[in-house]
Amino acid sequence: MTKLELERRLKRAGWSIEHGSNHDKAVSPDRAVKIPIPRHKGDIPKGLVLRIMKDAGLD
């Protein structure tokens, strides 16, 4: 899964994306949780995608 595909899924679930200097951050709707999203060319490793989705409460 690419970074853009991951960001689209998070946005559809109500998360917003903040852009930082090294990583972008997915911010929960209530602003209580921030999950770093690395900037990779190509696909993000599957294990990392699964961890981000789990932390965001998505399947």
MONORNOR-V66610 format. One record per pair of residues at least 4 apart in sequence whose ideal C-beta (glycine too) atoms are under 8 Angstrom apart, sorted by the first residue. I is the first residue (numbers start at 1). J is the second residue. Records with the same first field share a line. If there is no record, write none. Layout:
I: J  J
This chain:
1: 5  6  43  44  46  49
2: 6  42  43  44
3: 7  24  37  38  39  40  44
4: 8
5: 9
6: 10  37  44  49  52
7: 11  17  24  26  37
8: 12
9: 13  53  58
10: 15  17  26  56  58
11: 15  16  17
13: 56  57  58
14: 28  29
15: 26  27  28  29  56
16: 26  27  29
17: 24  25  26  27  37
18: 24  25  27  34
19: 24
20: 24  25
22: 39
23: 36  37  38  39
24: 36  37  39
25: 34  35  36  37
26: 34  35  37  52  56
27: 31  33  34
28: 32  33  34  56
33: 55
35: 52  55  56
37: 52
38: 44  48
40: 44
44: 48  49
45: 49
46: 50
47: 51
48: 52
49: 53
50: 54
51: 55
52: 56
53: 58  59
54: 58
